[in-house]
Amino acid sequence: MECRTIFPNPLVKTVIFQIKFPNLFYMADHIGAFQVKVMKEFPESKLLYRQQIMILSGVEQEKSAQRAEAEGSKDESPMPIWQFQSPQGVRLDVCSDSLSLVSEKHKSYNLGDQPFRDAIQSACKHFFALTNIPVLKRVGLR
């Protein structure tokens, strides 16, 4: 059953489309060309860094320190996130292991003047043309 209604106040507040793939170290080399391709639709850009932290207390902290020593030191350097924003409120995040489109101002998936589907198609078309992703782990819309 197909729904052809555009709701003025949709119940879903945030929509996320995400593609997960293996960590690709060459992503930083392709991001400039990708930015040029999507610049008309996503003119605002930022470079952010995500750092993982662990908060522990008491006995858990001692056990965690012992576990970390046993496993050896892991590289916990910050992960770059290239973020692009559209005037319509759609945010495009590219990491070395994922591409995400996030919208909090959507009205419809494929109807109306600014459907979320158009942003997905455009971003994915340019992304796959430039990066040649060999394997996809997960594709989802939530």
C-alpha positions as CSV (number, residue, x, y, z in Angstrom):
1,M,0.0,0.0,0.0
2,E,1.6,3.3,-1.1
3,C,1.2,6.4,0.9
4,R,0.9,9.6,-1.2
5,T,0.5,12.0,1.8
6,I,2.9,14.7,2.9
7,F,2.3,15.2,6.6
8,P,2.7,18.8,7.9
9,N,3.9,17.5,11.3
10,P,5.6,14.1,10.8
11,L,5.8,11.8,13.9
12,V,9.4,10.8,13.1
13,K,11.7,13.6,14.3
14,T,15.0,12.3,12.9
15,V,15.7,10.2,9.9
16,I,19.1,8.6,9.3
17,F,20.4,6.8,6.2
18,Q,23.7,5.1,6.8
19,I,26.2,3.0,4.8
20,K,28.8,1.1,6.8
21,F,31.9,-0.4,5.1
22,P,35.4,-1.6,6.2
23,N,37.7,1.1,7.5
24,L,39.4,2.7,4.4
25,F,42.6,4.5,5.0
26,Y,42.5,6.3,1.6
27,M,39.2,8.1,2.4
28,A,41.1,11.3,3.3
29,D,42.6,11.4,-0.1
30,H,39.2,11.4,-1.8
31,I,37.3,13.7,0.4
32,G,38.3,16.9,-1.5
33,A,37.0,15.6,-4.8
34,F,33.8,14.5,-3.0
35,Q,33.3,17.9,-1.4
36,V,33.5,19.6,-4.8
37,K,30.9,17.2,-6.2
38,V,28.4,17.8,-3.4
39,M,29.1,21.5,-2.8
40,K,26.0,22.7,-4.6
41,E,23.7,20.7,-2.4
42,F,25.8,20.7,0.8
43,P,27.6,24.1,0.8
44,E,28.5,24.3,4.5
45,S,31.4,22.1,5.6
46,K,33.3,21.2,8.8
47,L,36.0,18.9,9.9
48,L,35.3,17.3,13.2
49,Y,37.1,14.6,15.3
50,R,35.5,11.9,17.3
51,Q,37.5,10.6,20.3
52,Q,36.5,7.5,22.2
53,I,36.7,7.7,26.0
54,M,36.1,5.3,28.8
55,I,34.8,6.4,32.2
56,L,35.5,3.9,35.0
57,S,35.6,4.0,38.8
58,G,37.1,2.0,41.6
59,V,37.7,-1.8,40.9
60,E,36.5,-1.5,37.3
61,Q,39.3,0.9,36.6
62,E,42.0,-1.5,37.9
63,K,40.5,-4.4,36.0
64,S,40.4,-2.3,32.8
65,A,44.0,-1.2,33.2
66,Q,45.1,-4.8,33.6
67,R,43.1,-5.8,30.5
68,A,44.6,-3.0,28.5
69,E,48.1,-4.0,29.5
70,A,47.4,-7.6,28.5
71,E,45.9,-6.7,25.1
72,G,48.7,-4.2,24.4
73,S,48.2,-0.5,23.7
74,K,45.6,0.1,21.0
75,D,45.7,3.2,18.7
76,E,42.9,5.4,20.0
77,S,43.6,8.4,17.9
78,P,40.7,10.7,17.0
79,M,38.6,9.7,14.0
80,P,38.0,12.5,11.4
81,I,34.5,13.2,10.4
82,W,33.9,15.3,7.3
83,Q,30.6,17.0,7.7
84,F,28.5,18.8,5.1
85,Q,25.3,20.6,5.7
86,S,22.5,21.5,3.2
87,P,20.4,24.7,3.5
88,Q,17.3,22.3,3.8
89,G,18.7,20.9,7.1
90,V,20.2,17.6,5.8
91,R,23.6,16.7,7.3
92,L,26.1,14.5,5.4
93,D,28.8,12.9,7.6
94,V,31.6,10.9,6.0
95,C,34.0,8.8,8.1
96,S,36.7,6.4,7.1
97,D,34.1,3.6,7.7
98,S,30.7,5.1,7.0
99,L,28.6,7.6,5.2
100,S,25.5,9.0,7.0
101,L,22.7,11.4,6.0
102,V,20.7,12.9,8.9
103,S,17.6,15.0,8.6
104,E,15.4,16.5,11.3
105,K,13.4,18.7,8.9
106,H,12.1,16.1,6.5
107,K,8.5,16.0,5.4
108,S,8.6,13.0,3.1
109,Y,10.8,10.2,1.7
110,N,10.0,10.7,-2.0
111,L,7.3,13.3,-2.3
112,G,7.2,17.1,-2.3
113,D,9.8,19.7,-3.3
114,Q,12.7,18.4,-1.1
115,P,12.4,14.6,-0.6
116,F,15.0,12.8,1.6
117,R,15.4,10.3,-1.2
118,D,16.9,12.8,-3.5
119,A,19.6,13.7,-1.0
120,I,20.4,10.0,-0.6
121,Q,20.6,9.4,-4.3
122,S,22.8,12.4,-5.0
123,A,25.3,11.8,-2.1
124,C,25.6,8.0,-2.9
125,K,26.1,8.6,-6.6
126,H,29.0,10.9,-6.1
127,F,30.4,8.9,-3.2
128,F,30.5,5.6,-5.0
129,A,31.9,7.1,-8.2
130,L,34.9,8.5,-6.3
131,T,35.7,6.0,-3.6
132,N,35.2,2.6,-5.2
133,I,34.0,0.9,-2.0
134,P,34.8,-2.8,-2.4
135,V,32.5,-4.2,0.4
136,L,29.5,-2.9,2.2
137,K,28.8,-4.1,5.7
138,R,25.4,-2.6,6.3
139,V,22.9,-0.2,4.6
140,G,20.1,1.1,6.7
141,L,17.4,3.7,7.0
142,R,16.0,4.5,10.4
